[in-house]
Amino acid sequence: MLDLLFPLDEPETPPGEFVLVRVSRRAMATTFEVAVPVGAHPEPVAAAAAALDLIDDLEDQMTVYRDSSEVARLNASAADAPVEVEEQLFDLFERCAGWTHETDGAFDVATGAITKAWGFFGRGGRVPTPPERIAAMRRTGFRHVVLNPDARTVKFRVPGLELNLGAVGKGYALDRAASLLRESGVKSALLHGGGSSVYAIGHPPGDPRGWPVRLRHPTDTRAGLGTVYLRNQGLGTSAATFQFFEYKGQKLGHLLDPRLGWPARGVQSASVVAPTAAEADAMSTAAFVLGVAGTERLLRLKPNLAAVVLPDASAAPATFNFRPDSFTPATADRPT
């Protein structure tokens, strides 16, 4: 069983049931891991290593911390002229545009300017002055991004706008890695990036419900929120557990509300199950920003999603759209 959030515990394999081959590597400022049951592939280590190699390549393409990456070069020149991008990256941008529309802007990857204004680009934190925040907001929002599917180009309507795929990149990398594993013949595996992004291929031997993933409480290490069972699905979890700073008695986290240019408040953590890990990441970010009521409205429009949202000052999370066999509440999962 995989535990979320941080710190990440190791998956628990009941003795005598099956053995996992687990291969991990650092990428995207976290640890990615591929776990394959023995017997699910003739060469599980080689298959997992190839999947992790692909994740390395995708980091080289998407990171905004290397000037040589495709996204960094796009940010540097797309305000001057349309920039052609790789086919699957363009498809990701199109999906991000759709998710921004579906969430009324609660999820938005065109937030590089406001993230920098708050100091979170350097993993620090500061409150920008009102003029700084206003200036950054003028350079924020996917509404300023023009996608041309025919030419596969991206153009920015305003100078200084920057795309940052940090809210969706890990999930996207897991989806691509899972596709590669499937192509190599893997029918059962669990992949995760730092515990906050997960994708499950098939189910573990002997449990058709799916791969069990335990959601941990973001602040109480003794508590859990429940166990989610994943089968050919992704799970994304958003929380400001570590990246935050204190300001006038308030905890201001790195998860910003793109509509306001201010750290989202009211939620401790949000986890979403979706058909892909990329969508799960995007929607968990949106759920964190929208809160319980906003997430309930969103999931009415997207019934193929399920969510667990823990509000501030609450010991009990709100859950949405889970089948009876796909989620076990914490009271049954971890008795106290």
C-alpha positions in Angstrom: 0.0 0.0 0.0 1.3 3.4 -0.9 1.0 6.2 1.6 0.3 9.9 0.7 1.1 12.7 1.6 4.7 13.3 2.7 6.7 11.7 4.1 6.1 8.8 1.7 6.0 5.4 3.3 6.8 2.3 1.3 4.1 0.2 -0.3 3.0 -2.5 2.0 3.0 -6.0 0.4 1.2 -8.7 2.5 3.7 -11.6 3.1 3.3 -14.5 0.7 1.0 -12.8 -1.7 3.3 -11.2 -4.3 6.7 -9.5 -4.5 7.3 -6.1 -6.1 10.3 -5.1 -8.2 10.8 -1.4 -7.4 13.0 0.9 -9.3 13.4 4.6 -8.4 15.2 7.7 -9.5 15.3 11.4 -8.7 13.6 13.7 -11.3 11.6 16.9 -11.1 12.9 17.7 -7.6 11.3 14.5 -6.2 11.7 10.7 -6.4 9.9 8.8 -9.1 9.3 5.1 -8.6 8.0 2.2 -10.7 6.8 -0.9 -8.9 6.1 -4.0 -11.0 4.9 -7.4 -9.5 7.3 -10.2 -10.1 6.0 -12.2 -13.1 4.3 -9.2 -14.7 7.2 -8.7 -17.1 10.2 -10.9 -18.1 12.6 -8.0 -17.5 10.9 -5.7 -15.0 14.0 -3.8 -14.1 14.8 -2.9 -17.7 11.2 -2.0 -18.4 11.1 0.3 -15.3 14.4 1.9 -16.2 13.2 2.7 -19.6 10.1 4.4 -18.1 12.3 6.4 -15.8 14.6 7.4 -18.8 11.5 8.8 -20.5 10.6 10.8 -17.4 14.2 12.2 -17.4 13.6 13.3 -21.1 10.3 14.9 -20.2 11.9 16.9 -17.4 14.5 18.2 -19.9 11.6 19.3 -22.1 9.2 20.8 -19.5 11.4 22.3 -16.7 11.5 26.1 -16.3 14.7 25.8 -14.3 16.8 25.1 -17.4 17.2 27.6 -20.1 17.7 24.9 -22.7 14.3 23.2 -22.1 11.5 23.5 -24.8 9.2 25.3 -22.3 11.9 27.7 -21.2 12.7 28.6 -24.8 8.9 29.0 -25.5 8.6 31.4 -22.6 11.5 33.4 -23.9 10.2 34.0 -27.4 6.4 33.3 -27.7 5.5 36.9 -27.0 7.5 37.9 -30.1 6.3 35.3 -32.6 4.4 32.0 -32.7 6.6 29.1 -31.6 6.2 25.5 -32.9 6.3 22.9 -30.2 6.5 19.1 -30.1 3.3 17.3 -30.8 2.6 15.7 -27.5 3.6 18.8 -25.6 1.1 20.8 -27.7 -1.6 18.3 -26.9 -0.8 18.8 -23.2 -1.2 22.6 -23.7 -4.6 22.0 -25.3 -5.7 19.9 -22.5 -4.5 22.5 -20.0 -6.6 25.1 -21.8 -9.6 22.9 -21.5 -9.0 22.3 -17.8 -8.7 26.0 -17.2 -12.0 26.5 -18.8 -13.7 23.7 -16.9 -12.4 25.0 -13.6 -13.3 28.6 -14.3 -9.6 29.5 -14.0 -8.9 27.7 -10.7 -6.3 25.6 -12.6 -4.0 27.6 -14.9 -0.5 26.9 -16.1 0.1 30.4 -17.3 1.1 31.6 -13.9 4.9 31.9 -14.0 4.8 35.7 -13.5 2.6 35.6 -10.4 4.6 32.6 -9.0 7.8 34.6 -9.3 6.2 37.7 -7.8 5.5 35.6 -4.7 9.0 34.3 -4.5 7.9 30.7 -4.9 9.9 30.1 -8.1 13.0 30.0 -6.0 11.2 27.9 -3.4 11.1 30.8 -1.0 8.2 33.2 -0.3 7.5 36.9 0.0 4.4 39.0 -0.2 4.6 41.2 -3.3 3.6 44.8 -3.1 0.2 45.7 -4.6 1.8 47.2 -7.7 4.0 44.1 -8.1 1.0 41.8 -7.8 -1.1 43.9 -10.3 1.7 43.9 -12.8 2.2 40.1 -12.5 -1.5 39.5 -12.8 -1.5 41.3 -16.1 1.0 38.7 -17.3 -1.0 35.8 -15.9 -3.7 33.6 -17.4 -4.2 31.1 -20.2 -6.6 33.6 -21.8 -3.4 35.3 -23.1 -2.2 32.2 -24.8 -3.0 31.5 -28.5 -2.9 27.9 -29.6 -2.8 27.1 -33.3 -3.6 23.4 -33.9 -2.9 23.5 -37.6 0.6 24.9 -37.3 1.1 23.4 -33.7 2.3 26.8 -32.5 2.0 28.8 -29.3 1.8 32.6 -29.1 1.5 34.9 -26.1 -0.6 38.0 -26.3 1.3 39.8 -23.6 5.0 40.1 -23.0 6.3 38.6 -19.7 3.8 35.8 -19.6 5.3 32.4 -18.6 4.0 28.9 -18.7 4.9 26.6 -15.8 3.8 23.0 -15.9 4.7 22.3 -12.2 1.0 21.6 -11.4 0.6 19.0 -14.1 4.1 17.9 -15.2 4.6 14.9 -12.9 1.2 13.4 -13.7 1.9 13.9 -17.4 5.3 12.2 -17.1 3.6 9.3 -15.3 1.0 8.9 -18.0 3.7 8.8 -20.7 5.8 6.3 -18.6 2.8 4.1 -18.1 2.1 4.1 -21.8 5.6 3.0 -22.5 5.3 0.2 -19.9 2.1 -1.0 -21.5 3.8 -1.1 -24.9 6.5 -3.3 -23.4 3.9 -5.8 -22.1 3.4 -4.7 -18.5 -0.2 -5.2 -17.4 0.2 -4.5 -13.7 2.3 -1.7 -12.1 2.1 1.2 -9.8 4.0 4.5 -10.6 4.4 7.6 -8.5 6.2 10.8 -8.4 7.0 11.9 -4.9 3.8 10.4 -3.6 1.6 13.3 -4.7 1.2 12.0 -8.3 0.3 8.4 -8.9 -0.8 6.2 -11.8 -1.9 2.5 -11.5 -1.7 0.0 -14.4 -4.2 -2.8 -13.9 -4.4 -4.1 -10.4 -2.1 -6.0 -8.0 -2.2 -9.8 -8.1 -5.2 -11.1 -6.2 -7.0 -7.7 -5.6 -9.3 -6.7 -8.5 -10.3 -3.6 -6.7 -7.0 -2.0 -7.7 -3.8 -0.7 -6.2 -4.4 0.5 -2.6 -3.1 4.0 -1.9 -3.4 5.4 1.6 -4.1 9.2 1.8 -2.2 10.6 4.7 -3.2 13.6 6.8 -1.2 16.7 5.6 -0.2 17.7 9.2 -1.1 14.9 11.6 1.4 12.1 10.9 -0.7 9.7 13.1 -3.8 10.1 11.0 -5.0 9.0 7.6 -7.8 10.2 5.4 -8.6 6.8 3.9 -7.5 4.4 1.3 -8.2 4.8 -2.5 -8.1 1.8 -4.8 -6.8 2.7 -8.3 -7.1 0.6 -11.5 -6.0 2.2 -14.7 -6.4 5.6 -13.1 -4.4 8.5 -11.8 -4.4 10.2 -8.4 -3.2 13.7 -7.7 -2.9 15.3 -4.3 -2.3 19.0 -3.6 -1.3 20.5 -0.3 0.9 23.3 1.0 2.5 21.1 3.6 6.1 22.3 3.1 6.2 25.2 0.7 4.7 28.1 2.7 5.7 31.0 4.9 4.1 32.9 7.8 2.9 36.4 7.3 1.0 38.4 10.0 -0.1 35.2 11.6 -1.3 33.6 8.4 0.1 30.5 6.6 0.6 31.5 3.0 1.3 28.5 0.7 2.7 28.1 -2.8 -0.6 27.0 -4.3 -1.9 30.3 -5.7 -5.4 31.1 -6.8 -4.7 32.2 -10.4 -7.9 34.3 -10.4 -6.8 36.4 -7.4 -3.0 36.2 -7.5 -3.1 35.2 -3.8 -2.4 31.9 -2.0 -5.5 29.7 -1.9 -7.0 29.3 1.5 -9.6 27.2 3.2 -8.3 23.7 2.3 -5.6 21.6 3.9 -5.4 19.0 1.1 -7.2 17.9 -2.0 -6.9 14.5 -3.7 -8.6 13.7 -7.1 -8.9 10.4 -9.0 -9.1 10.8 -12.8 -8.6 8.7 -15.9 -5.1 10.1 -16.3 -2.5 11.3 -13.8 -2.2 14.6 -15.6 -5.9 15.3 -15.2 -5.7 14.1 -11.6 -2.9 16.6 -10.9 -4.8 19.4 -12.6 -8.0 18.8 -10.9 -6.5 18.3 -7.4 -4.9 21.8 -7.8 -8.3 23.1 -8.8 -10.0 21.4 -5.9 -7.5 22.9 -3.5 -8.3 26.4 -4.9 -12.1 25.9 -5.2 -12.7 24.3 -1.8 -15.4 21.8 -0.9 -18.4 23.6 -2.4 -16.5 24.5 -5.6 -15.2 20.9 -6.0 -18.8 19.5 -5.5 -19.9 21.8 -8.4 -17.0 20.8 -10.6 -17.6 17.1 -10.1 -21.2 17.4 -11.0 -19.9 18.5 -14.4 -17.2 15.8 -14.5 -18.7 12.7 -12.9 -15.8 10.5 -14.1 -13.7 12.1 -11.3 -13.7 11.4 -7.6 -12.2 13.6 -4.8 -11.3 13.8 -1.2 -11.1 17.4 0.2 -10.0 18.2 3.7 -11.0 21.7 4.7 -9.1 23.8 7.2 -9.9 23.2 10.9 -11.7 19.9 10.1 -10.8 16.4 11.1 -13.1 14.8 8.5 -12.7 15.1 4.8 -15.5 15.5 2.2 -15.6 12.8 -0.4 -17.3 12.8 -3.8 -18.2 10.2 -6.5 -16.3 7.2 -5.1 -17.8 3.7 -5.7 -18.2 1.7 -2.5 -15.3 -0.6 -3.4 -12.9 2.2 -4.5 -12.5 4.1 -1.2 -12.3 3.0 2.4 -12.7 5.9 5.0 -9.9 6.4 7.5 -12.0 5.1 10.4 -12.1 1.7 8.9 -8.7 2.0 7.2 -6.7 2.9 10.4 -8.5 2.4 13.7 -7.5 4.6 16.6 
